[in-house]
Amino acid sequence: MAKSPNQKLKLLYIVKLLQEKTNEEHGITTGQLIEELEKYEIKAERKSIYTDMEALQNFGYDIVSSKARENGGYRLVSRTFELAELKLLVDAVQASKFITLKKSRELIGKIGSLTNQMDARQLKRQVYVSDRIKTENESIYYNVDYIHRAIQENRKISFRYFEWNIDKKMQFKKAGERYVVSPHQLIWNDEYYYMVAYDEKAEMMKHYRVDKMNDISLTKEPRCGVELFKSIKPARYSSKTFSMFGGREEAVTMEFENHFAGVVIDRFGKDVEIRQRDKEHFSIRVNIAVSGQFYGWLTGLGKGVRILLPVDVKMEYEEYLKGILEGYKD
């Protein structure tokens, strides 16, 4: 009787079965392996299975065997990813607003394929993406690829930038005119991807939300602003902006109640210099892109924080708060 063409793939199918059907608690017996291999038209005998397992172990697969009556057999113990690591990846995909609902489900399915069938069920029980706020721009994956290519090939990119109107429809900024900038960095901030790029006309660095970029193309022009970008540290750039809203940069001194120390470190990092003012207060001096989002962050902290310097920023914040109160007078 002629051998099946799949017979040459026997070792590969054994690895596949070990990956899919075993973990530290669940094994697959020699008899079960023979039955599963038959589904792929592969003939196997007990003696050959022993030889195959020895070959796989010698190659480096961490396969152990047990003669226990319950859950005995062969088990693939070590894997590239532990279950806890895969759960973290699933959580990251679920939380990422810039990944569409459709792509989130696809990615979580692929993450599940990295483990066995039993553990994959645990990952599926973590999937709650239906009600999460997600972008609707499916082209974001291609946008990221274009931006990486432009940076690697030292080229400018051209694109159109949009926002959503009250009719929930895409509305292009600058009447659909194309933006031409020099991309230098991608930053993930507040669950969104941003591109930091040099705008030659404005002679300054700007940032754009990647999921709001449309119809990207690479130009033949070389990038500008390389020297300016070298002076920017991405971590500091994202910490001094709030929700990536830009504004004039100021060195701002603020006073906080002591219990806000954790909030300050979370926002500005452990390198921020904290100075004790009295038993109940401390102050910091940090570079801030002054914007409505920065003032909104301060307002959310309530009475326990106040701006000390510069005076013009302090007065501007007072006007910001008065403006909010004006809206409630009626």
N, C-alpha and C positions, 0 to 999 in steps of 0.2 A: 504493500500500500504506500502510495506516494506521500511524502511529508507535506504538510500545509506550508504555504509561503510565509505564514506568520511564525513558523517554528524558529526562525532565525532571530525573532524579536522576543523570544521567551524571557530573557533576563530583564529587558526593558518593561515588559508587562508585569513581571514579579515586583519590580520597584514601584510601578504604578499602583498595584494592589496594596502593597505595604503602606504607601503614602496615603491612599484613600480610605483604607479599612482598618488601620491599626493606630493605636496610640499607647501611652504607658499603661492604661488600664485594660485595653482591648487588644487581643491577639488574633491571628488567623492561623488555623491549623494546616498541616500538610494536606489533609484531605480536602479542606475548603479551598486551598490554593489550587489543587488539581481541578476541582469543579469550576472555579472561576476562570482558569486558563482555557478550559474546554469551550467556554463562551466565545473565546477569541480564536477558536479552531487550533489550539495548541495542545499537543499531547505531552503528558508528563508522568513520570513515575516517582514514587517516594524517594528512591535512591538519588535520582537526578535533582530533586528539590534540595536535598541535603547538600549536594555538590554545588548547586547554584547559590545557596545561602552562604556557604563558605567562601565562594568567589566574591560575592558582594561585600562580605565582611572584610576580606583581604583588600578590596578596592577602597574601603573607607567608610562604608555605610554602617551606622551604629544599630545593628540588628541584634536583638536578644531573643532567646527562646525560653519557654516555660512549659513544664509538663503538668501544670495544674489542671484540674478537671474543669474549673470555670475560668473562662477568659484566658485559657492557655494558648500555646502556639507561638508564632513569630511576631515580633513587634518592632517597628521602626521607632526608636526612642528619640534620637536627636534630629532636629530639623533646622532649616535656615532661620525660620521665625518661630518664636514661642507664641503660645496662644495669647498671652498678655500683650505682646507686641502687636499682634494682629488686631486686638481689640482697640489699642491706641490708634492704629491706622484707620480703623472703621470710624472711631469717634472723630478723628480729624476730618475725614471726608464728610461726615454728617454735619459737622459744625461749619464747614467752609461755604460761605455764601456765594463765592465766585464759581462754585461747581454746580451745574444745573442738576435738577432732580433726576433727569434721565441718566446723565453721566454718573451721578452719585450711585445710583443702583448698579450701573455697569461695573464701576470700580469696586464696590463692596462685593459683588459677585466674584470678581477676579481675586480679591483678597481672600475670599473664602476658599478658593481653589488652591491656596498655598498651604492648607492644612488638611487633616483627615475629615471624613464625613461627619463623625460624631462632634468634633470641635467646631466644624463649620455651622452646625445647628445653633451653637451658642452665639456665633457672630450674627446669624439671621435674627435671633431674638433681640439683638441690639439695634436693629434697623428701624429707625423712626424718622425717616426723611420726608414723609408726605406733607407734614405741616410746618416744616422748616422754611424760613425765608431763603429763597434761592434765586440766583440770577437766571434770566431767561435767554441770555446770549450764548448760544451753542458754539459760537466761533472763538470763544476765549482760549481754547486749547491751541488753536492755530495762531491766535494772537501772541501767546507766550512763546511759541516756537519761532515766529517771525522776529520777535524782539531779541531772543537769544541769538538768532542767526545774524541779525544786524550788529549786535555787540561784538560777536566773534569775527565778523567780516569787516568791522569798522565802517559801517554804512549808515546813512540816515534812513529814516522811515517816513512814509506818508500815510495818513489815515484821516478818517472823518470821525468826529467826536459827537456823541449824542446825550440827551437827557430824556426823562419821561415827562410827558405833559399830563394835565388833569384828566385827559381822555385815555390815559394809560397807553399812549402811543409814542413811538420813538420820534424824537424831534432833534434834528441835527443842529449843532451850534454853528455860529458864523454862517448861517444860511447854507450849510452843507459844504462850505469851503474846506479844502483839505489842509490839514496841519502837516508841516514838515519840520521834524525835530531830530536831534541826535540822542538816541537812547544810551544810557550808561548803567542802569541798575534796575532790578526788579525787587520790590519790597512788599512783604506780606504784612499788612497792618490792619487792625480791627476787622479781621476775617475777610479782607479784600486784598487783591493784588494791585499794586501800583507800579507804574513805570516812572522812574526819575530820568528826565531828559533835559538837554540843553536847547533852549529856544534862542536861535541866533538873532532873530529880529528884536526880541526883548532883552537880549544879552544877559540871560539869567537861567538858573535851573528851575524847572517846573515839574510837577508830577501829574499823572493822569491815571484814572482807574481803568484797568485793562479790560474789564467787562463792558465798558462804555465806549471802547474803541471799535471802529467798524471799517471794513474794507482796507486792511493794512497791506502795504506793498513796500518793498525795499527799493531805495533809489540807488543811483550810481555814485552819488556824492559822498565823500568821506565825512565822518563825524567831526563835530566841533565841540569845544568846551571840555576837552580832556583834562587840561591843567586845572580848571575850576573844579571839576569833579574830584580830582585827586585830593583836594582840600576838604572834601565832605566825607564824613564817616557815616555810613548808612544807619547804624544803630542810633547815633546822636541825632541824625536828621529826622528819624521817625519819632524820637522822644520829644523833640522840641516842637513838633507839629501835633495838633490835636485832630484826630480823625482825618489826618493828611490834608487839612485845610491850611493853606499858606497865609502869610501875612507879613507885615514888616517885622524884622527880627529885633528884639530888645533884650537886654539883660535885666530881668525882673527879679526884685527881692520880695519875698512873701513870708508872712508869719503864720505859723500853724500851731494849733493846740497839740500837745505831745502825742495824743492818741492817733494822730494822722501820720505818724512816722512811717507806718507800713504802706499807706496810700502813696506817700511821696516816693518811697523806694520802688514801689511797683511801677510808678509812672516814669521816674527819672533814672532809676538804677542805683546800685549800691555806691557808685562813685560820687554821687551828689554830696556836696559838703553841707553838713547839718551843724548849725551853730545854736547853742542853747542861749535863749534870751533871758528867761527867768525859770522858775520851777515848773511852770505850766506851759511854756511856749518855746518854740524853736523857729529859726528862720533859714531860708535857703536863697541862693542867688543863682538863677539858671537862665540860659538863653531860650527865649520863647518866640515862636511865630505868633504874634498877637493877632487874635481873630475872635469872632463870635463864639467859635467852638471852645476856645480857651476860656472865655468868660463863662460859658455854659458849664464847663467842668468845675470852675470855682464856685459857681452858684449851687451846684449839686452837693458841694461839701458844707454849705450852710455858713453859720456864724463862726465856725472854728478856724476860718482862714481869712486873711486880708492882705491886700497888696500894700507894700510900704513904698517902694520906689520902682521905676521913676514916677514922678508926680503926674505926668501927662497920661500914663497908662492907668494910674489909680483913678484919675478924674474920668477917664474914658469908661472905666468899669462902673463908676457911679452913674454915669449917663445910661449905660447899658441896663442897669437895674431899674432906674427911673422909667426907662422906656417900657420895661416889662410891666411895671405897676400901672403905667398909663393905660395899658390894654385892659385893665380890670376896673377902671374907675366907674364904668357904666354898669 
